[in-house]
Each structure stands twice: as C-alpha cells, then as structure tokens.
Amino acid sequence: MAEGVEAPRAEQALLAMTIEVRAAGGVVRRRVDGHVLTVLVHRPRYDDWTFPKGKLLDGESFEEAALREVLEEAGLDCRIDAELPPLHYIDQDGRPKVVRYWSMDVLDGADLRPTDEVDEARWFTLDEARKMLSYDRDREVLDALNAQGAPAYLIRHAKAGDRARWTGDDLSRPLSKTGHRQAKALVRVLSSRPIQRILSSPAVRCVETVRPLADQRGLPIEAHDELLEGASLSGLLGLLDELRSSASVLCGHGDLIPAVVEHLEAQGMLVGSDRGWKKASVWVLEREAGLIVSARYIPPSPD
C-alpha cells in the first residue's frame, strides 16, 4: 500500500517541477533634473536588490500583477507603459519561471512606502541601479530599458508663401525661395546626427522642408496627422513616445512645437537657456530610458 501511495506523490512532485512559475514586475521611471531614476527594493529573505515583482495570484493577469506588486512593495500607484523583454530562468526550487516586466510611470507622488515583503525601497539613477542589482538577468531588463533612448529632432517647417495671399487649400501652400534654402541648410545642421525615420505633417510646406534631408539620407517621408497644425498635444506626445527606439525627425507647425517643449519642461525635462520657435528651427530632444530628459534649441541658419 505504501508503495502505491508513494508513486502518485512522486509523480505529483515531478509535475510540480515542470509547471512554469509566472511572475510580473515593474521598472518604475521618474524624471528628475534631466536624469531618470528607478526604484529597487531589498528583500531580506534573499538579501538581494531587485525590481518590485512577484507571482501572479489566481485569475490575475500579468499586467494586474505587475501593478499590484509595485504598489505593495514600493507603495507607488503607477500606470503601465511599454513591456520589456521577459526573463526565463530556473528558480531556486528547480522550477521554470517567467517574469514579465513593464516600464511604469508614477501617477501620484514619489514617496516610497515598502511593506513587510521588503525592508527597503530606494530611488537610484540608472547607473547606480545597474551596480546595485543583485542579478545579471535584472541588468538585462535595465539594458532593454536603456535601449529606448533614441533622440528626436522636432523641426518647425521652413518659410512658406504668405498665407493671406495664398488662394488655394492651405495644406498645399509651398515653401518660398527662402524656405527652400532653409530646407537645404537643415541637411548640414543635422549632418552629424543619427536619423532612422523622417515624419512630417501632410502639409506641403512641411514635406518640402524635410525633402532634401530625406533625399540625402535615402529615407521615405512618413506623413502623420499628429503633426498637422491644430492637432492635439496628446497625439503628438503619443507619437513621440512610439518613436523612443528610433532616432527620428518630426516636422510640424508653430502651434504644437512650443506646446510640446513647455509640457515636457513642466514634467522635469531640462531646457537650455536659448529657446525659440522660428521657422526652420530645430529642437533636439534627448532621451534616457524612453523618457525625454533634455532639449536644446538650434535656431535656423541665416537666410
């Protein structure tokens, strides 16, 4: 009888060893004085520093678990941003384990309130976090976040013909002779900059502004309504967010560009002392860990 009892127990133990453990967590970001900080927690049970994470509860999705664990271990109410590459490894009990991570932004307040599961939670710069993390696999997650650091070049279109004198559809209003010279000058202004994509408002004057640059780089011009005059600020911010991993030129109009810069500045982005919105000017937006952390204004070349 004992032999018959032991066999099912052994089978159950073997089955438990093959069931994947599912966990989720968050890499929380905070922009402070032109730098990105992230949260690490110390777990006394393992004496390690890691990102807030934990196993899924019954019926819980990975996303729900990630948000809950960050709230429980760090006391931060967050929103999910982009998913980062998952980790697959064998845990200390010999079971296969998957941990899915998302970058997250704090919704309200940055005060850390660790719970019983952790005895300390702290904000670190990304360089500090990389040194503090206890596991190489967690450093891989941080490296993936760091890879979302491509710059963006926000250009106001070059000079166009007089709006009051133009009798056609305003979207069809072309550049003036001066505007064409300014467009060609942008090739030189951005000559040392990495560029992977070129996006433009569908307006002819915007497309013509980036045409010399597109021809010189051998890149297509992608028309996006988010760059149109009168478009919503949230739409353009969303577009910028989508481009976090691609060095991109975005050409638009004089209404949205100041709004973008001022919005990001209010969120903690560092802005140089020189600023303006002149036609054919460029704002260089630098990123760290997917967040735009600084902006520098490049005035247009002299006519």
C-alpha positions in Angstrom: 0.0 0.0 0.0 2.8 2.4 0.9 4.4 1.7 -2.4 1.2 2.7 -4.2 0.9 5.9 -2.2 4.5 6.9 -2.8 4.2 6.6 -6.6 1.5 9.2 -7.1 3.3 11.5 -4.7 6.5 11.2 -6.7 4.5 11.9 -9.9 2.9 15.0 -8.4 6.3 16.3 -7.3 7.7 15.7 -10.8 4.7 17.5 -12.3 5.2 20.5 -9.9 8.7 20.8 -11.1 7.6 21.2 -14.7 4.8 23.8 -14.1 6.1 27.2 -15.0 6.0 29.8 -12.3 4.6 33.0 -13.5 5.5 36.4 -12.1 5.4 40.1 -13.1 7.0 43.4 -12.1 7.7 47.0 -12.9 10.7 49.1 -13.8 9.4 52.5 -12.4 10.8 55.6 -14.0 10.9 59.2 -12.7 12.4 62.2 -14.4 14.4 64.5 -12.0 16.7 67.3 -13.2 17.4 65.8 -16.6 18.0 62.3 -15.3 15.9 59.2 -15.0 15.6 57.4 -11.6 14.2 54.0 -11.0 13.1 52.0 -7.9 14.8 49.0 -6.5 13.7 47.0 -3.4 15.7 45.0 -0.9 14.3 41.6 0.1 15.6 40.5 3.5 14.6 36.9 2.8 17.1 36.7 -0.1 19.3 39.7 0.9 19.1 41.0 -2.7 18.3 44.2 -4.6 15.8 43.8 -7.5 12.9 45.4 -9.2 9.5 45.2 -7.5 8.0 41.9 -8.7 6.0 38.8 -7.5 4.0 35.8 -8.5 0.6 36.1 -10.1 -2.5 35.5 -8.0 -5.2 33.2 -9.2 -7.2 34.8 -12.0 -4.8 37.7 -12.2 -3.2 38.9 -15.5 0.5 39.7 -15.8 -0.3 43.4 -16.1 -2.5 43.4 -13.0 0.1 41.5 -11.0 2.9 43.9 -12.1 0.9 47.0 -10.9 -0.1 45.3 -7.7 3.5 44.2 -6.8 4.8 47.8 -7.4 2.1 49.2 -5.2 2.6 46.5 -2.5 6.5 46.6 -2.4 7.2 50.2 -3.1 3.9 52.0 -2.3 3.7 53.5 -5.8 0.5 53.8 -7.8 1.6 53.6 -11.4 0.5 53.3 -15.0 1.9 50.7 -17.4 4.0 51.9 -20.3 5.9 49.6 -22.6 6.6 45.9 -22.0 10.2 44.9 -21.7 11.8 41.6 -22.7 10.7 38.8 -20.3 13.1 36.8 -18.2 13.1 33.0 -18.4 15.1 31.0 -15.8 15.1 28.2 -13.3 14.2 29.3 -9.8 15.8 28.1 -6.6 13.4 25.2 -6.3 14.4 24.0 -9.8 11.1 25.1 -11.5 11.0 27.0 -14.8 10.0 30.6 -14.2 8.9 33.5 -16.4 8.9 37.1 -15.2 7.3 39.8 -17.4 8.3 43.4 -16.8 6.8 46.7 -17.9 8.3 50.2 -17.7 6.0 52.3 -15.5 5.3 55.9 -14.7 4.2 57.1 -11.3 0.6 58.5 -11.2 0.7 60.4 -7.9 3.7 61.1 -5.6 7.1 59.6 -5.5 7.4 58.8 -1.7 8.3 55.1 -1.2 6.5 53.0 1.3 7.9 49.5 1.5 5.8 46.7 3.0 6.6 43.6 5.0 7.9 41.8 1.9 10.8 44.3 1.6 12.7 46.2 4.2 13.9 49.0 1.9 12.9 50.7 -1.3 15.1 53.4 -2.9 15.3 55.6 -6.0 18.5 55.2 -8.0 19.9 56.7 -11.1 20.1 54.1 -13.9 23.9 53.8 -13.4 23.5 53.3 -9.7 20.8 50.8 -10.2 22.9 48.7 -12.6 25.6 48.4 -9.9 23.2 47.8 -7.1 21.1 45.0 -8.8 22.0 41.5 -7.5 21.3 39.6 -10.7 22.7 39.8 -14.2 19.3 38.9 -15.6 17.8 42.1 -14.0 20.6 44.1 -15.6 19.4 42.7 -18.9 16.0 44.2 -18.2 17.6 47.6 -17.4 19.7 47.4 -20.6 16.5 46.9 -22.6 15.0 50.0 -21.0 18.2 52.0 -21.7 17.9 50.9 -25.4 14.8 53.1 -25.6 16.9 56.2 -25.7 16.9 57.4 -29.4 16.8 61.2 -29.9 14.0 63.1 -31.7 14.5 66.3 -33.8 11.4 68.5 -33.8 11.5 70.9 -36.7 9.2 73.8 -37.5 8.7 74.0 -41.2 10.7 76.5 -43.2 9.3 79.8 -44.6 6.4 79.4 -46.9 4.4 81.8 -49.1 2.2 84.4 -47.5 -0.8 82.7 -46.0 -3.0 85.8 -46.7 -2.1 85.9 -50.4 -2.5 82.2 -51.0 -5.8 81.4 -52.6 -5.6 77.6 -52.6 -6.0 75.0 -49.8 -3.6 76.0 -47.1 -2.3 72.4 -46.9 -1.0 72.9 -50.4 0.9 76.2 -49.7 4.6 75.6 -50.7 7.8 76.9 -49.4 9.2 80.2 -50.6 12.6 80.6 -52.1 14.0 81.4 -48.7 12.2 78.4 -47.3 13.9 76.1 -49.9 17.3 77.5 -48.9 16.4 76.8 -45.2 15.4 73.3 -46.1 18.7 72.6 -47.8 20.5 74.1 -44.8 18.9 71.5 -42.5 20.9 68.8 -44.2 24.1 70.4 -42.9 22.6 71.2 -39.5 21.7 67.6 -38.9 24.7 66.1 -40.8 26.3 64.5 -37.7 23.0 63.3 -36.2 21.7 59.7 -36.4 18.4 59.6 -38.2 16.4 56.5 -38.8 12.9 57.9 -39.7 11.6 61.1 -41.1 8.0 62.1 -40.2 6.1 65.1 -41.4 2.8 66.9 -41.3 0.9 66.2 -44.6 1.1 70.0 -45.3 3.2 70.6 -48.4 5.4 73.2 -46.7 6.4 70.6 -44.1 7.0 67.8 -46.6 9.2 70.2 -48.7 11.1 71.2 -45.5 12.4 67.7 -44.9 12.6 66.6 -48.6 16.3 67.5 -49.0 17.2 65.7 -45.8 15.2 62.6 -46.8 16.8 62.5 -50.3 20.3 62.9 -48.7 19.6 60.1 -46.2 17.7 57.8 -48.6 14.7 57.7 -46.3 11.0 57.9 -47.0 8.9 60.8 -45.6 6.1 59.4 -43.5 3.0 61.7 -43.3 1.3 61.9 -39.9 -1.8 63.8 -39.0 -0.5 64.2 -35.4 1.9 66.8 -36.8 -0.8 68.9 -38.6 -1.5 72.4 -37.5 -4.2 72.3 -34.9 -3.7 68.7 -33.9 -3.9 67.7 -30.3 -0.9 67.9 -28.0 -1.6 64.4 -26.7 -1.5 63.0 -30.2 2.0 64.4 -30.8 3.2 63.3 -27.4 2.0 59.8 -28.2 3.8 59.8 -31.5 7.0 60.9 -29.8 6.5 58.1 -27.3 6.2 55.5 -30.1 9.5 56.6 -31.6 11.5 56.1 -28.4 13.8 53.5 -30.0 14.2 55.2 -33.4 16.2 58.4 -34.0 13.6 60.5 -35.8 12.9 63.8 -37.4 9.4 65.2 -37.0 8.4 68.3 -39.0 5.4 70.2 -37.9 3.9 73.7 -37.3 4.4 76.6 -35.0 1.5 75.9 -32.6 2.4 72.4 -31.4 6.2 72.7 -31.0 6.1 75.2 -28.2 3.3 73.2 -26.5 5.4 70.1 -26.6 8.5 71.7 -25.1 6.6 73.6 -22.4 4.7 70.4 -21.5 7.9 68.3 -21.1 9.6 71.1 -19.2 6.8 71.1 -16.7 7.5 67.4 -16.2 11.1 67.9 -15.4 12.9 68.0 -18.7 15.9 70.2 -18.8 15.7 73.0 -21.3 18.7 75.1 -22.4 18.7 78.8 -21.9 18.3 79.6 -25.6 14.8 78.9 -26.9 12.5 79.9 -29.7 10.1 78.7 -32.4 11.4 80.3 -35.6 10.7 78.7 -38.9 13.3 76.0 -39.9 14.5 75.8 -36.3 15.2 72.5 -34.6 14.6 71.2 -31.1 16.9 68.3 -30.2 15.1 66.1 -27.7 17.4 63.7 -25.9 16.1 60.5 -24.2 17.1 58.3 -21.3 15.2 55.0 -20.7 12.4 56.1 -23.0 11.8 59.5 -21.3 12.8 62.8 -22.9 15.2 64.3 -20.4 16.6 67.4 -22.1 16.0 69.7 -25.0 18.3 72.1 -26.9 17.2 74.7 -29.4 19.0 75.2 -32.7 18.0 78.4 -34.5 17.6 78.5 -38.2 20.6 79.1 -40.4 20.8 82.7 -41.7 19.0 83.3 -44.9 
